[in-house]
Amino acid sequence: MKPDLKHKVLPVLILTVGGVLLLGLTFMAYYGVVLLGERFISGGNPQLFPMDRARFYTMAGIFIAYILVSRFLKNDLLKSLLFISPFTMALVVVILKYYETPFLALSIVVLFFLLTLGMFRMKRSNWMYYYAASMSFVIALAYAWPR
């Protein structure tokens, strides 16, 4: 393989395809939490189920799992791939929390995104982390933005 293909194109493909697949698994897991919660917590009535709380706790659980797993990984590609899921979920949670005030939601999400990029810059992280965060930002806006 050519050096550019191996070090630039292949990681972008892995991050893009793998990130979308991981997000699919993440949102299916979240949907499972919602279905179980509606059935057992709110007695089958979806109107009584605290959706914001379920989103927040699911996101917190995914972030904790990411932090614990990433400590044992050495590969930047794998760590940045696994970062896509919790970061996208966090951005979606913020957008849906402030759904009725889109300007506030966008401001918070952009601030969170820029702080994350700043953190990567301070840590001198690999370019794959920037790509993963940018991909998460675009997907979260496309998924959760008010229509």
C-alpha positions in Angstrom: 0.0 0.0 0.0 1.1 3.5 -0.6 1.9 5.5 2.6 -0.9 8.1 2.0 -3.5 5.4 1.5 -2.4 3.5 4.6 -2.1 6.5 6.9 -4.9 8.8 5.6 -7.5 7.2 3.4 -7.9 3.9 5.3 -8.3 5.5 8.7 -10.9 7.9 7.3 -12.9 4.9 5.8 -12.6 3.0 9.1 -13.7 6.0 11.2 -16.6 6.8 8.9 -18.0 3.3 8.3 -17.2 2.1 11.8 -18.5 5.3 13.4 -21.8 5.0 11.6 -22.1 1.3 12.6 -21.2 2.1 16.3 -23.8 4.9 16.3 -26.4 2.5 15.0 -25.6 0.1 17.9 -25.6 3.0 20.3 -29.0 4.3 19.3 -30.4 0.7 19.3 -29.1 0.3 22.8 -30.7 3.6 23.8 -34.0 2.5 22.2 -33.8 -0.7 24.2 -33.4 1.3 27.4 -36.4 3.4 26.4 -38.6 0.4 25.6 -37.6 -1.3 28.9 -38.2 1.9 30.8 -41.6 2.5 29.3 -42.6 -1.0 30.1 -41.3 -1.4 33.6 -41.0 2.1 35.0 -44.1 3.8 33.5 -46.3 0.8 33.3 -46.6 0.8 29.5 -47.5 4.5 29.2 -44.9 6.3 27.1 -46.2 9.7 28.3 -45.1 9.0 31.9 -41.5 7.9 31.0 -38.8 10.6 31.7 -37.2 10.6 28.3 -34.6 13.4 29.1 -33.4 11.4 32.1 -33.1 8.2 30.1 -31.1 10.0 27.4 -28.8 11.6 30.0 -28.1 8.3 31.9 -27.6 6.4 28.7 -25.1 9.0 27.6 -23.4 9.0 31.0 -23.1 5.2 30.9 -21.6 5.3 27.4 -19.1 8.0 28.4 -18.0 6.0 31.5 -17.6 2.9 29.5 -15.6 4.8 26.9 -13.3 6.3 29.6 -12.7 2.9 31.2 -12.1 1.1 27.9 -9.9 3.8 26.3 -7.5 3.7 29.2 -6.4 0.2 28.1 -6.1 0.9 24.4 -3.0 2.1 22.7 -4.2 2.4 19.2 -5.3 6.0 18.3 -7.6 4.7 15.5 -9.5 2.5 17.8 -9.7 5.1 20.6 -10.9 7.8 18.1 -13.4 5.4 16.6 -14.8 4.6 20.1 -15.0 8.3 20.9 -17.6 8.9 18.1 -20.4 7.2 20.0 -20.3 9.0 23.4 -19.5 12.4 21.9 -22.4 12.2 19.4 -24.7 11.0 22.1 -23.7 13.9 24.3 -24.3 16.4 21.5 -27.7 14.9 20.7 -28.7 15.0 24.4 -27.9 18.7 24.5 -29.7 19.5 21.3 -32.8 17.6 22.4 -32.7 19.1 25.9 -32.9 22.6 24.4 -35.1 21.6 21.4 -37.5 24.6 21.8 -34.6 27.1 21.8 -32.5 26.1 18.8 -30.1 29.1 19.1 -29.2 28.1 22.7 -28.9 24.4 21.7 -26.6 25.3 18.8 -24.5 27.7 21.0 -24.0 25.0 23.6 -23.2 22.3 21.1 -20.7 24.5 19.2 -19.0 25.5 22.5 -18.8 21.9 23.6 -17.3 21.0 20.2 -14.8 23.8 20.2 -13.7 22.9 23.8 -13.3 19.3 22.7 -11.1 20.4 19.8 -9.1 22.6 22.2 -8.6 19.7 24.5 -7.3 17.6 21.6 -5.0 20.4 20.7 -3.6 20.8 24.2 -3.0 17.0 24.4 -1.5 17.1 20.9 -3.8 14.4 19.8 -3.7 12.6 16.5 -5.7 14.0 13.6 -8.1 11.1 13.8 -9.6 12.5 17.0 -10.4 15.8 15.2 -12.0 13.9 12.4 -14.1 11.8 14.9 -15.2 14.9 16.8 -16.1 16.7 13.5 -18.0 13.7 12.3 -19.9 13.5 15.6 -20.8 17.2 15.4 -22.2 16.9 11.8 -24.1 13.7 12.6 -25.6 15.1 15.8 -26.8 18.2 14.1 -28.3 16.2 11.2 -30.0 13.8 13.6 -31.4 16.0 16.3 -31.8 19.4 14.8 -35.4 20.7 14.9 -37.2 20.3 11.6 
